[in-house]
Amino acid sequence: MLEIKSFVFGPFQTNTYVVSNEHYALLIDPACSNQYEQHQLYQYINSQLSIVNSQLSIIATHGHLDHLWGARWATEQWHTPVLMHEADIPMATAMQSQYELFGIPMKAEPFEKENIQPEIIHIQSQMGNFELLETPGHTQGSICLYFPEEKVLFSGDTLFRMGYGRTDLPGGNIGQLIRSLERLFELPPDVRVYPGHGDPTTIGAERR
């Protein structure tokens, strides 16, 4: 059985999730933007879950800066790269351009990142029946993480409660997003959705 812990981090109020079972954890979207938020995340993973480096994977649902504020810190803390879709790796590598786009007077810190696809088999072996859904539209490399047995979906910025991700930023495409939403709406109506921002919802509530 999965345990899901959520945190709301950073100036964009981004949801960071820690999904765990008895021996492994996924850190989804490390958005912690300051030392206090980093401490919250560290205490939960290392103290409450007692997870060590080899028992954790870090996953980004896409390459936007608000989902990766804490990427450098997290990769150094748990000695593992951020896994993400290969289409968004260039965006995450050129993070400084996102800071400039939003007028954020900070210097982007590079972090280790890898294509998630080759790692899926390893994650499935640790987390059970787990599916990676490619859902481009918000960005070209947007992904969702689906656990069919638990009927849980981590939707990133593809699907929100009463909304969906914007497509007017670099990499966005409204046609692709519509097709991605149609794919998600084929999931069972009682699948619980944990989005990148805002409160949880269900597939049934959003496809009405």
CYANA upper distance limits for C-alpha pairs under 8 A (distance plus 0.5 A):
  1 MET  CA     21 ASN  CA      6.76
  1 MET  CA    150 GLU  CA      8.14
  2 LEU  CA     19 VAL  CA      7.02
  2 LEU  CA     20 SER  CA      6.06
  2 LEU  CA     21 ASN  CA      5.59
  2 LEU  CA    150 GLU  CA      8.07
  3 GLU  CA     18 VAL  CA      8.50
  3 GLU  CA     19 VAL  CA      6.20
  3 GLU  CA     20 SER  CA      5.69
  3 GLU  CA     21 ASN  CA      6.70
  4 ILE  CA     17 TYR  CA      7.35
  4 ILE  CA     18 VAL  CA      6.38
  4 ILE  CA     19 VAL  CA      5.22
  4 ILE  CA     20 SER  CA      7.13
  5 LYS  CA     17 TYR  CA      6.20
  5 LYS  CA     18 VAL  CA      5.70
  5 LYS  CA     19 VAL  CA      7.05
  6 SER  CA     15 ASN  CA      7.06
  6 SER  CA     16 THR  CA      6.27
  6 SER  CA     17 TYR  CA      5.07
  6 SER  CA     18 VAL  CA      6.99
  7 PHE  CA     15 ASN  CA      6.15
  7 PHE  CA     16 THR  CA      5.62
  7 PHE  CA     17 TYR  CA      6.85
  8 VAL  CA     13 GLN  CA      6.03
  8 VAL  CA     14 THR  CA      5.91
  8 VAL  CA     15 ASN  CA      5.16
  8 VAL  CA     16 THR  CA      6.71
  9 PHE  CA     13 GLN  CA      5.84
  9 PHE  CA     14 THR  CA      5.80
  9 PHE  CA     15 ASN  CA      6.88
  9 PHE  CA     16 THR  CA      7.42
  9 PHE  CA     31 ALA  CA      6.13
  9 PHE  CA     32 CYS  CA      5.68
  9 PHE  CA     33 SER  CA      7.22
  9 PHE  CA     37 GLU  CA      7.23
 10 GLY  CA     14 THR  CA      6.81
 10 GLY  CA     31 ALA  CA      6.72
 10 GLY  CA     32 CYS  CA      6.39
 10 GLY  CA     33 SER  CA      5.60
 10 GLY  CA     34 ASN  CA      8.24
 10 GLY  CA     66 ASP  CA      7.64
 10 GLY  CA     69 TRP  CA      7.98
 11 PRO  CA     33 SER  CA      8.42
 11 PRO  CA     66 ASP  CA      8.44
 12 PHE  CA     66 ASP  CA      6.74
 13 GLN  CA    197 HIS  CA      7.11
 14 THR  CA     31 ALA  CA      6.88
 14 THR  CA     66 ASP  CA      7.08
 14 THR  CA     67 HIS  CA      7.03
 14 THR  CA    196 GLY  CA      6.40
 14 THR  CA    197 HIS  CA      5.68
 14 THR  CA    198 GLY  CA      8.43
 15 ASN  CA     29 ASP  CA      7.88
 15 ASN  CA     31 ALA  CA      7.84
 15 ASN  CA    195 PRO  CA      7.73
 15 ASN  CA    196 GLY  CA      5.56
 15 ASN  CA    197 HIS  CA      5.94
 15 ASN  CA    198 GLY  CA      7.93
 16 THR  CA     27 LEU  CA      7.92
 16 THR  CA     28 ILE  CA      6.30
 16 THR  CA     29 ASP  CA      5.71
 16 THR  CA     30 PRO  CA      6.30
 16 THR  CA     31 ALA  CA      6.55
 16 THR  CA     32 CYS  CA      8.37
 16 THR  CA     67 HIS  CA      8.31
 16 THR  CA    196 GLY  CA      7.96
 17 TYR  CA     26 LEU  CA      8.37
 17 TYR  CA     27 LEU  CA      6.45
 17 TYR  CA     28 ILE  CA      5.57
 17 TYR  CA     29 ASP  CA      7.43
 18 VAL  CA     25 ALA  CA      7.07
 18 VAL  CA     26 LEU  CA      6.10
 18 VAL  CA     27 LEU  CA      5.18
 18 VAL  CA     28 ILE  CA      6.72
 18 VAL  CA     45 ILE  CA      8.43
 19 VAL  CA     25 ALA  CA      5.97
 19 VAL  CA     26 LEU  CA      5.59
 19 VAL  CA     27 LEU  CA      7.14
 19 VAL  CA     28 ILE  CA      8.27
 20 SER  CA     24 TYR  CA      6.12
 20 SER  CA     25 ALA  CA      4.61
 20 SER  CA     26 LEU  CA      6.80
 20 SER  CA    127 MET  CA      8.35
 21 ASN  CA     25 ALA  CA      7.06
 21 ASN  CA    127 MET  CA      7.58
 23 HIS  CA     51 ILE  CA      7.99
 23 HIS  CA     55 GLN  CA      7.17
 23 HIS  CA    126 GLN  CA      8.18
 24 TYR  CA     51 ILE  CA      7.53
 24 TYR  CA     55 GLN  CA      5.26
 24 TYR  CA     56 LEU  CA      6.29
 24 TYR  CA    126 GLN  CA      6.79
 24 TYR  CA    127 MET  CA      7.46
 25 ALA  CA     51 ILE  CA      7.81
 25 ALA  CA     55 GLN  CA      6.82
 25 ALA  CA     56 LEU  CA      5.31
 25 ALA  CA     57 SER  CA      7.08
 25 ALA  CA    127 MET  CA      8.49
 26 LEU  CA     56 LEU  CA      6.21
 26 LEU  CA     57 SER  CA      5.52
 26 LEU  CA     58 ILE  CA      6.36
 26 LEU  CA     59 ILE  CA      7.48
 27 LEU  CA     56 LEU  CA      7.70
 27 LEU  CA     57 SER  CA      6.70
 27 LEU  CA     58 ILE  CA      5.20
 27 LEU  CA     59 ILE  CA      6.62
 28 ILE  CA     58 ILE  CA      6.51
 28 ILE  CA     59 ILE  CA      5.37
 28 ILE  CA     60 ALA  CA      6.31
 28 ILE  CA     61 THR  CA      7.72
 29 ASP  CA     58 ILE  CA      7.99
 29 ASP  CA     59 ILE  CA      6.61
 29 ASP  CA     60 ALA  CA      5.20
 29 ASP  CA     61 THR  CA      6.96
 29 ASP  CA     67 HIS  CA      5.47
 29 ASP  CA     68 LEU  CA      6.71
 30 PRO  CA     58 ILE  CA      8.12
 30 PRO  CA     60 ALA  CA      7.95
 30 PRO  CA     67 HIS  CA      6.54
 30 PRO  CA     68 LEU  CA      5.96
 30 PRO  CA     69 TRP  CA      7.15
 30 PRO  CA     70 GLY  CA      5.60
 30 PRO  CA     71 ALA  CA      6.18
 30 PRO  CA     74 ALA  CA      7.50
 31 ALA  CA     66 ASP  CA      6.59
 31 ALA  CA     67 HIS  CA      5.25
 31 ALA  CA     68 LEU  CA      5.60
 31 ALA  CA     69 TRP  CA      5.20
 31 ALA  CA     70 GLY  CA      5.57
 31 ALA  CA     71 ALA  CA      7.80
 32 CYS  CA     37 GLU  CA      5.66
 32 CYS  CA     38 GLN  CA      6.10
 32 CYS  CA     41 LEU  CA      8.38
 32 CYS  CA     68 LEU  CA      8.41
 32 CYS  CA     69 TRP  CA      6.31
 32 CYS  CA     70 GLY  CA      5.25
 33 SER  CA     37 GLU  CA      7.02
 33 SER  CA     38 GLN  CA      7.80
 33 SER  CA     69 TRP  CA      5.71
 33 SER  CA     70 GLY  CA      6.21
 34 ASN  CA     38 GLN  CA      6.69
 35 GLN  CA     39 HIS  CA      6.51
 36 TYR  CA     40 GLN  CA      6.88
 37 GLU  CA     41 LEU  CA      6.89
 38 GLN  CA     42 TYR  CA      6.56
 38 GLN  CA     70 GLY  CA      8.09
 39 HIS  CA     43 GLN  CA      6.45
 40 GLN  CA     44 TYR  CA      6.83
 41 LEU  CA     45 ILE  CA      6.74
 42 TYR  CA     46 ASN  CA      6.19
 42 TYR  CA     47 SER  CA      8.01
 43 GLN  CA     47 SER  CA      5.58
 43 GLN  CA     48 GLN  CA      7.18
 44 TYR  CA     48 GLN  CA      5.42
 44 TYR  CA     49 LEU  CA      6.85
 45 ILE  CA     49 LEU  CA      5.57
 45 ILE  CA     50 SER  CA      6.72
 45 ILE  CA     51 ILE  CA      6.33
 46 ASN  CA     50 SER  CA      5.07
 46 ASN  CA     51 ILE  CA      5.80
 46 ASN  CA     52 VAL  CA      7.34
 47 SER  CA     51 ILE  CA      8.29
 51 ILE  CA     55 GLN  CA      6.45
 51 ILE  CA     56 LEU  CA      7.50
 52 VAL  CA     56 LEU  CA      7.47
 52 VAL  CA     78 TRP  CA      7.87
 53 ASN  CA     78 TRP  CA      5.33
 53 ASN  CA     79 HIS  CA      6.76
 53 ASN  CA     80 THR  CA      7.79
 56 LEU  CA     78 TRP  CA      8.02
 56 LEU  CA     80 THR  CA      8.42
 57 SER  CA     80 THR  CA      7.34
 57 SER  CA     81 PRO  CA      8.29
 57 SER  CA     82 VAL  CA      8.07
 57 SER  CA     83 LEU  CA      8.13
 57 SER  CA    123 ILE  CA      8.37
 58 ILE  CA     74 ALA  CA      8.48
 58 ILE  CA     75 THR  CA      8.34
 58 ILE  CA     80 THR  CA      7.70
 58 ILE  CA     81 PRO  CA      7.20
 58 ILE  CA     82 VAL  CA      5.47
 58 ILE  CA     83 LEU  CA      6.51
 59 ILE  CA     82 VAL  CA      5.99
 59 ILE  CA     83 LEU  CA      5.20
 59 ILE  CA     84 MET  CA      6.48
 59 ILE  CA    116 ILE  CA      8.31
 60 ALA  CA     67 HIS  CA      7.49
 60 ALA  CA     68 LEU  CA      7.89
 60 ALA  CA     82 VAL  CA      7.09
 60 ALA  CA     83 LEU  CA      6.71
 60 ALA  CA     84 MET  CA      5.77
 61 THR  CA     67 HIS  CA      8.40
 61 THR  CA     84 MET  CA      7.16
 61 THR  CA     85 HIS  CA      8.46
 61 THR  CA    142 SER  CA      6.20
 61 THR  CA    143 ILE  CA      5.62
 61 THR  CA    144 CYS  CA      6.90
 61 THR  CA    155 SER  CA      8.11
 61 THR  CA    156 GLY  CA      5.78
 61 THR  CA    157 ASP  CA      8.27
 62 HIS  CA     67 HIS  CA      7.99
 62 HIS  CA     84 MET  CA      7.15
 62 HIS  CA     85 HIS  CA      7.73
 62 HIS  CA     88 ASP  CA      6.86
 62 HIS  CA    139 THR  CA      7.34
 62 HIS  CA    141 GLY  CA      6.44
 62 HIS  CA    142 SER  CA      5.21
 62 HIS  CA    143 ILE  CA      7.08
 62 HIS  CA    156 GLY  CA      7.80
 63 GLY  CA     67 HIS  CA      7.70
 63 GLY  CA     68 LEU  CA      7.81
 63 GLY  CA     84 MET  CA      8.21
 63 GLY  CA     88 ASP  CA      5.79
 63 GLY  CA     89 ILE  CA      7.34
 63 GLY  CA     91 MET  CA      6.41
 63 GLY  CA     92 ALA  CA      5.52
 63 GLY  CA    139 THR  CA      8.16
 63 GLY  CA    141 GLY  CA      8.03
 63 GLY  CA    142 SER  CA      8.30
 64 HIS  CA     68 LEU  CA      7.31
 64 HIS  CA     91 MET  CA      8.03
 64 HIS  CA     92 ALA  CA      7.43
 64 HIS  CA     98 GLN  CA      8.14
 65 LEU  CA     69 TRP  CA      6.55
 65 LEU  CA     92 ALA  CA      7.99
 65 LEU  CA     95 MET  CA      7.24
 65 LEU  CA     98 GLN  CA      7.21
 65 LEU  CA     99 TYR  CA      8.08
 70 GLY  CA     74 ALA  CA      6.44
 71 ALA  CA     75 THR  CA      6.54
 71 ALA  CA     82 VAL  CA      7.52
 71 ALA  CA    111 PHE  CA      6.91
 72 ARG  CA     76 GLU  CA      6.83
 72 ARG  CA    109 GLU  CA      7.02
 72 ARG  CA    110 PRO  CA      7.09
 72 ARG  CA    111 PHE  CA      5.26
 72 ARG  CA    112 GLU  CA      7.99
 73 TRP  CA     77 GLN  CA      6.49
 74 ALA  CA     78 TRP  CA      6.59
 74 ALA  CA     79 HIS  CA      8.34
 75 THR  CA     79 HIS  CA      5.75
 75 THR  CA     80 THR  CA      5.70
 75 THR  CA     81 PRO  CA      5.95
 75 THR  CA     82 VAL  CA      7.28
 75 THR  CA    111 PHE  CA      7.49
 75 THR  CA    112 GLU  CA      7.32
 76 GLU  CA     80 THR  CA      7.83
 80 THR  CA    112 GLU  CA      8.35
 81 PRO  CA    111 PHE  CA      8.12
 81 PRO  CA    112 GLU  CA      5.40
 81 PRO  CA    113 LYS  CA      5.34
 81 PRO  CA    114 GLU  CA      6.83
 82 VAL  CA    111 PHE  CA      8.38
 82 VAL  CA    112 GLU  CA      6.81
 82 VAL  CA    113 LYS  CA      5.04
 82 VAL  CA    114 GLU  CA      6.73
 83 LEU  CA    113 LYS  CA      6.31
 83 LEU  CA    114 GLU  CA      5.51
 83 LEU  CA    115 ASN  CA      6.19
 83 LEU  CA    116 ILE  CA      5.17
 84 MET  CA     88 ASP  CA      7.51
 84 MET  CA     89 ILE  CA      7.41
 84 MET  CA    113 LYS  CA      7.72
 84 MET  CA    114 GLU  CA      6.87
 84 MET  CA    115 ASN  CA      5.87
 84 MET  CA    116 ILE  CA      5.43
 84 MET  CA    141 GLY  CA      8.23
 85 HIS  CA     89 ILE  CA      7.29
 85 HIS  CA    115 ASN  CA      5.97
 85 HIS  CA    116 ILE  CA      6.16
 85 HIS  CA    117 GLN  CA      7.63
 85 HIS  CA    141 GLY  CA      5.61
 85 HIS  CA    142 SER  CA      7.58
 85 HIS  CA    143 ILE  CA      7.65
 86 GLU  CA     90 PRO  CA      8.40
 86 GLU  CA    114 GLU  CA      7.99
 86 GLU  CA    115 ASN  CA      5.43
 86 GLU  CA    116 ILE  CA      7.80
 86 GLU  CA    141 GLY  CA      7.23
 87 ALA  CA    140 GLN  CA      6.47
 87 ALA  CA    141 GLY  CA      5.18
 88 ASP  CA     92 ALA  CA      6.82
 88 ASP  CA    139 THR  CA      7.86
 88 ASP  CA    140 GLN  CA      7.03
 88 ASP  CA    141 GLY  CA      5.28
 88 ASP  CA    142 SER  CA      8.08
 89 ILE  CA     93 THR  CA      6.50
 89 ILE  CA    113 LYS  CA      7.81
 89 ILE  CA    114 GLU  CA      8.19
 89 ILE  CA    115 ASN  CA      8.14
 90 PRO  CA     94 ALA  CA      6.67
 91 MET  CA     95 MET  CA      6.83
 93 THR  CA    110 PRO  CA      7.41
 94 ALA  CA     98 GLN  CA      8.04
 95 MET  CA     99 TYR  CA      7.15
 95 MET  CA    108 ALA  CA      6.48
 95 MET  CA    110 PRO  CA      8.47
 96 GLN  CA    100 GLU  CA      6.83
 96 GLN  CA    107 LYS  CA      7.08
 96 GLN  CA    108 ALA  CA      5.65
 97 SER  CA    101 LEU  CA      6.60
 98 GLN  CA    102 PHE  CA      6.87
 99 TYR  CA    103 GLY  CA      6.52
 99 TYR  CA    104 ILE  CA      5.42
 99 TYR  CA    105 PRO  CA      7.60
 99 TYR  CA    106 MET  CA      7.36
 99 TYR  CA    107 LYS  CA      8.25
 99 TYR  CA    108 ALA  CA      7.83
100 GLU  CA    104 ILE  CA      6.46
100 GLU  CA    105 PRO  CA      7.94
115 ASN  CA    119 GLU  CA      8.25
116 ILE  CA    120 ILE  CA      7.03
119 GLU  CA    123 ILE  CA      6.86
120 ILE  CA    124 GLN  CA      6.52
120 ILE  CA    132 LEU  CA      8.18
121 ILE  CA    125 SER  CA      6.72
122 HIS  CA    126 GLN  CA      7.07
123 ILE  CA    127 MET  CA      6.39
123 ILE  CA    128 GLY  CA      8.35
123 ILE  CA    130 PHE  CA      8.28
124 GLN  CA    128 GLY  CA      5.53
124 GLN  CA    129 ASN  CA      6.60
124 GLN  CA    130 PHE  CA      6.08
129 ASN  CA    147 PHE  CA      6.73
129 ASN  CA    148 PRO  CA      7.40
129 ASN  CA    149 GLU  CA      7.44
130 PHE  CA    145 LEU  CA      7.78
130 PHE  CA    146 TYR  CA      6.43
130 PHE  CA    147 PHE  CA      5.41
130 PHE  CA    148 PRO  CA      7.60
131 GLU  CA    145 LEU  CA      6.48
131 GLU  CA    146 TYR  CA      5.54
131 GLU  CA    147 PHE  CA      6.87
131 GLU  CA    148 PRO  CA      8.37
132 LEU  CA    143 ILE  CA      7.30
132 LEU  CA    144 CYS  CA      6.58
132 LEU  CA    145 LEU  CA      5.56
132 LEU  CA    146 TYR  CA      6.89
133 LEU  CA    143 ILE  CA      6.07
133 LEU  CA    144 CYS  CA      5.55
133 LEU  CA    145 LEU  CA      6.72
133 LEU  CA    146 TYR  CA      7.65
134 GLU  CA    141 GLY  CA      7.79
134 GLU  CA    142 SER  CA      6.90
134 GLU  CA    143 ILE  CA      5.16
134 GLU  CA    144 CYS  CA      7.04
134 GLU  CA    180 SER  CA      8.39
135 THR  CA    141 GLY  CA      7.91
135 THR  CA    142 SER  CA      5.86
135 THR  CA    143 ILE  CA      5.63
135 THR  CA    144 CYS  CA      7.17
135 THR  CA    158 THR  CA      7.57
135 THR  CA    176 GLN  CA      8.37
135 THR  CA    177 LEU  CA      7.62
135 THR  CA    180 SER  CA      5.34
135 THR  CA    181 LEU  CA      8.24
136 PRO  CA    140 GLN  CA      5.22
136 PRO  CA    141 GLY  CA      6.20
136 PRO  CA    142 SER  CA      5.46
136 PRO  CA    143 ILE  CA      7.58
136 PRO  CA    158 THR  CA      8.49
136 PRO  CA    173 ASN  CA      8.30
136 PRO  CA    176 GLN  CA      6.32
136 PRO  CA    177 LEU  CA      6.50
136 PRO  CA    180 SER  CA      6.94
137 GLY  CA    142 SER  CA      7.61
137 GLY  CA    158 THR  CA      7.92
137 GLY  CA    167 THR  CA      7.07
137 GLY  CA    171 GLY  CA      8.01
137 GLY  CA    172 GLY  CA      5.68
137 GLY  CA    173 ASN  CA      5.17
137 GLY  CA    174 ILE  CA      6.40
137 GLY  CA    175 GLY  CA      7.60
137 GLY  CA    176 GLN  CA      5.08
137 GLY  CA    177 LEU  CA      4.30
137 GLY  CA    178 ILE  CA      8.03
137 GLY  CA    180 SER  CA      7.62
138 HIS  CA    142 SER  CA      7.03
138 HIS  CA    157 ASP  CA      7.24
138 HIS  CA    158 THR  CA      6.59
138 HIS  CA    165 GLY  CA      5.97
138 HIS  CA    166 ARG  CA      6.42
138 HIS  CA    167 THR  CA      5.66
138 HIS  CA    169 LEU  CA      8.45
138 HIS  CA    171 GLY  CA      7.50
138 HIS  CA    172 GLY  CA      5.25
138 HIS  CA    173 ASN  CA      7.07
138 HIS  CA    174 ILE  CA      8.23
138 HIS  CA    177 LEU  CA      6.85
139 THR  CA    167 THR  CA      8.04
139 THR  CA    170 PRO  CA      7.90
139 THR  CA    171 GLY  CA      5.17
139 THR  CA    172 GLY  CA      5.35
139 THR  CA    173 ASN  CA      7.87
140 GLN  CA    171 GLY  CA      6.00
140 GLN  CA    172 GLY  CA      7.25
140 GLN  CA    173 ASN  CA      8.44
142 SER  CA    156 GLY  CA      8.05
142 SER  CA    157 ASP  CA      8.33
142 SER  CA    158 THR  CA      7.75
143 ILE  CA    155 SER  CA      7.76
143 ILE  CA    156 GLY  CA      7.62
143 ILE  CA    158 THR  CA      8.49
144 CYS  CA    153 LEU  CA      7.34
144 CYS  CA    154 PHE  CA      6.03
144 CYS  CA    155 SER  CA      5.18
144 CYS  CA    156 GLY  CA      6.81
144 CYS  CA    158 THR  CA      8.33
145 LEU  CA    153 LEU  CA      6.17
145 LEU  CA    154 PHE  CA      5.55
145 LEU  CA    155 SER  CA      7.21
146 TYR  CA    151 LYS  CA      8.04
146 TYR  CA    152 VAL  CA      6.44
146 TYR  CA    153 LEU  CA      5.00
146 TYR  CA    154 PHE  CA      6.97
147 PHE  CA    151 LYS  CA      6.28
147 PHE  CA    152 VAL  CA      5.73
147 PHE  CA    153 LEU  CA      6.85
148 PRO  CA    152 VAL  CA      7.04
151 LYS  CA    188 PRO  CA      8.46
151 LYS  CA    190 ASP  CA      7.59
151 LYS  CA    191 VAL  CA      5.01
151 LYS  CA    192 ARG  CA      6.68
152 VAL  CA    191 VAL  CA      5.93
152 VAL  CA    192 ARG  CA      5.38
152 VAL  CA    193 VAL  CA      6.59
152 VAL  CA    194 TYR  CA      8.06
153 LEU  CA    191 VAL  CA      7.25
153 LEU  CA    192 ARG  CA      6.61
153 LEU  CA    193 VAL  CA      5.32
153 LEU  CA    194 TYR  CA      6.57
154 PHE  CA    193 VAL  CA      6.44
154 PHE  CA    194 TYR  CA      5.26
154 PHE  CA    195 PRO  CA      6.39
154 PHE  CA    196 GLY  CA      8.26
155 SER  CA    159 LEU  CA      6.22
155 SER  CA    160 PHE  CA      8.13
155 SER  CA    193 VAL  CA      7.04
155 SER  CA    194 TYR  CA      6.57
155 SER  CA    195 PRO  CA      5.39
155 SER  CA    196 GLY  CA      7.10
156 GLY  CA    194 TYR  CA      8.22
156 GLY  CA    195 PRO  CA      5.61
156 GLY  CA    196 GLY  CA      4.70
156 GLY  CA    197 HIS  CA      8.24
157 ASP  CA    164 TYR  CA      7.11
157 ASP  CA    165 GLY  CA      5.37
157 ASP  CA    195 PRO  CA      6.91
157 ASP  CA    196 GLY  CA      5.65
157 ASP  CA    197 HIS  CA      7.67
158 THR  CA    164 TYR  CA      6.01
158 THR  CA    165 GLY  CA      5.54
158 THR  CA    177 LEU  CA      7.76
158 THR  CA    180 SER  CA      8.30
158 THR  CA    181 LEU  CA      7.89
158 THR  CA    195 PRO  CA      8.35
159 LEU  CA    163 GLY  CA      6.78
159 LEU  CA    164 TYR  CA      4.86
159 LEU  CA    165 GLY  CA      6.83
159 LEU  CA    181 LEU  CA      7.71
159 LEU  CA    195 PRO  CA      6.86
160 PHE  CA    164 TYR  CA      5.53
160 PHE  CA    165 GLY  CA      7.81
160 PHE  CA    195 PRO  CA      5.87
160 PHE  CA    196 GLY  CA      7.85
160 PHE  CA    197 HIS  CA      7.39
160 PHE  CA    198 GLY  CA      7.48
160 PHE  CA    199 ASP  CA      8.38
160 PHE  CA    200 PRO  CA      8.34
160 PHE  CA    201 THR  CA      8.12
161 ARG  CA    195 PRO  CA      8.00
161 ARG  CA    198 GLY  CA      7.40
161 ARG  CA    199 ASP  CA      6.93
161 ARG  CA    200 PRO  CA      7.02
161 ARG  CA    201 THR  CA      5.97
161 ARG  CA    206 GLU  CA      7.35
162 MET  CA    206 GLU  CA      6.77
163 GLY  CA    206 GLU  CA      8.49
166 ARG  CA    172 GLY  CA      7.83
167 THR  CA    171 GLY  CA      8.10
167 THR  CA    172 GLY  CA      4.59
167 THR  CA    173 ASN  CA      5.93
167 THR  CA    174 ILE  CA      6.27
167 THR  CA    177 LEU  CA      8.38
168 ASP  CA    172 GLY  CA      6.33
168 ASP  CA    173 ASN  CA      8.16
173 ASN  CA    177 LEU  CA      6.77
174 ILE  CA    178 ILE  CA      6.67
175 GLY  CA    179 ARG  CA      6.98
176 GLN  CA    180 SER  CA      6.65
177 LEU  CA    181 LEU  CA      6.60
178 ILE  CA    182 GLU  CA      6.71
179 ARG  CA    183 ARG  CA      6.81
180 SER  CA    184 LEU  CA      6.87
181 LEU  CA    185 PHE  CA      6.60
182 GLU  CA    186 GLU  CA      7.13
183 ARG  CA    187 LEU  CA      8.02
184 LEU  CA    203 ILE  CA      8.02
185 PHE  CA    189 PRO  CA      8.29
185 PHE  CA    203 ILE  CA      6.68
185 PHE  CA    204 GLY  CA      8.23
185 PHE  CA    207 ARG  CA      6.56
187 LEU  CA    191 VAL  CA      7.52
187 LEU  CA    203 ILE  CA      7.48
188 PRO  CA    203 ILE  CA      7.43
188 PRO  CA    204 GLY  CA      7.91
189 PRO  CA    202 THR  CA      7.11
189 PRO  CA    203 ILE  CA      5.32
189 PRO  CA    204 GLY  CA      4.37
189 PRO  CA    205 ALA  CA      8.00
190 ASP  CA    202 THR  CA      6.45
190 ASP  CA    203 ILE  CA      6.82
190 ASP  CA    204 GLY  CA      6.64
191 VAL  CA    202 THR  CA      6.02
191 VAL  CA    203 ILE  CA      6.15
191 VAL  CA    204 GLY  CA      8.14
192 ARG  CA    200 PRO  CA      7.51
192 ARG  CA    201 THR  CA      6.40
192 ARG  CA    202 THR  CA      4.95
192 ARG  CA    203 ILE  CA      7.16
193 VAL  CA    200 PRO  CA      5.97
193 VAL  CA    201 THR  CA      5.58
193 VAL  CA    202 THR  CA      5.64
193 VAL  CA    203 ILE  CA      7.16
194 TYR  CA    199 ASP  CA      7.78
194 TYR  CA    200 PRO  CA      5.29
194 TYR  CA    201 THR  CA      7.34
195 PRO  CA    199 ASP  CA      7.63
195 PRO  CA    200 PRO  CA      6.83
201 THR  CA    205 ALA  CA      7.32
201 THR  CA    206 GLU  CA      7.97
202 THR  CA    206 GLU  CA      6.97
203 ILE  CA    207 ARG  CA      6.70
204 GLY  CA    208 ARG  CA      7.09
